[in-house]
């Protein structure tokens, strides 16, 4: 197990290295003098010189990268140009908000998507399967920011059931926190549920064709037992891997969802940073998201390893 | 010496497979429905300059935020512009963004994928590691970051979406190229002394294309949503030029007074994206020999 994890970690290192180069190069895409762009309206020569010094812009480019990398590796992702707050502190403050949103959406997606996928696979070719597929494809095609606007119009404005925006930390007031997050979680979870349904269906179809499923039926097990114990347990492995891959979609979806529902999370941070021309924050969000994705993949590989007895034995 | 491709042409080996694929596609009702949806939007967008609709930028202060009526079928917006006209012109921007960004991704991604899959070795290692690094950054986050650094405009949004979509095409083409490079006919082409560029162009490229066509159709759907998302955030099409995402961004501010401003762009994005998704699913089923 440790050897497996160690190997996966070493394999991810070149990817992490390339991501850091990419994130560093992003800053160099800025047209014109980056310091002028960073300083915004402040054209005071002293400020410009200080910024040039702060970002080591007088050094050769490889040295700039190296100094940036050393700082980033120590958790120093720079400071927000607007507020002066260290970017790592901003991320630490915003991330829990998005994690709560992500967990709630994942629960919603799993509760809807997995059973729908199983039912659709078991009833392949029937009207139920067809309807489930159409609903799933619609879920994938609906722009989530539009779904959000429509829900606000209906649920908050017309029926006045739930608040249209805002955020209450879960531990301050759990009920109010859930009330503010239900709609955003539904909006973010819709496309995930659709993805999850389609993948569960295809994994289940693959498994249900296997000989051991036929054997299970032949020995007289109930259909329920065949599907859940022999079918779903084996289809679970690719679904778990997919959950990790959905992490990217989740963060990207959070950007728009948080924007619509004015939730002060990690996703809204990148949009605010873009409009404030706070490039250090944009870079940090990209870096942290990519590292998060690699970590999720590592966890998925580990889960795959633990769920698959053949790999464990080998 | 006879050219192997000429032999294949003479024997007409390709044609039965092709007609089988089209036969399957035309029996796939949801794919045909998708194709029809896409066709309607493409025709409307193409005909925008000749259709009898008002100028999408013409304001009418006497008809601000009017609900749908005989004069304005889909209503008017916050400065009295005709929403139907803006929808049709906005469709041009959305469809163009979808197609152009996917074209960028294909033009960069397919050659890199073929090089990686055909030559293997260090070429493959370098290209694959870069692809993995880019794949680790979620599509929309990458597009937002690139659009932010390149500056907000429809052109930059298309470039950003195109670059963000490239890794998927590299990975897909690479996998296909590896399989095809191991086929007997490629070995034979080598044996009769055809040069590498000819082999790549004549044998590898045409055979990697079918799955790329499927991926391209599905990616146009994601790219249209991505363009709408960027424009919604203010990073794509800039006012007063219309785009569905930008229209939704404005509509958000008038949701209680003029909800129709938000209905139409959302419905249009949904239908056109659904169309491309159905079409892509249908093409995939038609090209998959296991679905026979």
Interface residues (C-beta under 8 A of the other chain):
Chain A: X14 X15 X18 X19 X22 X26 X27 X29 X30 X31 X134 X137 X138 X140 X141 X142 X143 X145 X146 X147 X149 X150 X152 X153 X157 X248 X249 X251 X252 X253 X255 X256 X259 X260 X270 X271 X273 X274 X275 X279 X282 X283 X285 X286 X289 X290 X291 X293 X294
Chain B: X30 X129 X130 X132 X133 X134 X136 X137 X138 X139 X140 X141 X142 X144 X145 X146 X147 X148 X149 X150 X151 X221 X225 X228 X229 X232 X233 X234 X235 X248 X251 X252 X255 X256 X259 X262 X265 X266 X269 X270 X273 X274 X277 X278 X281
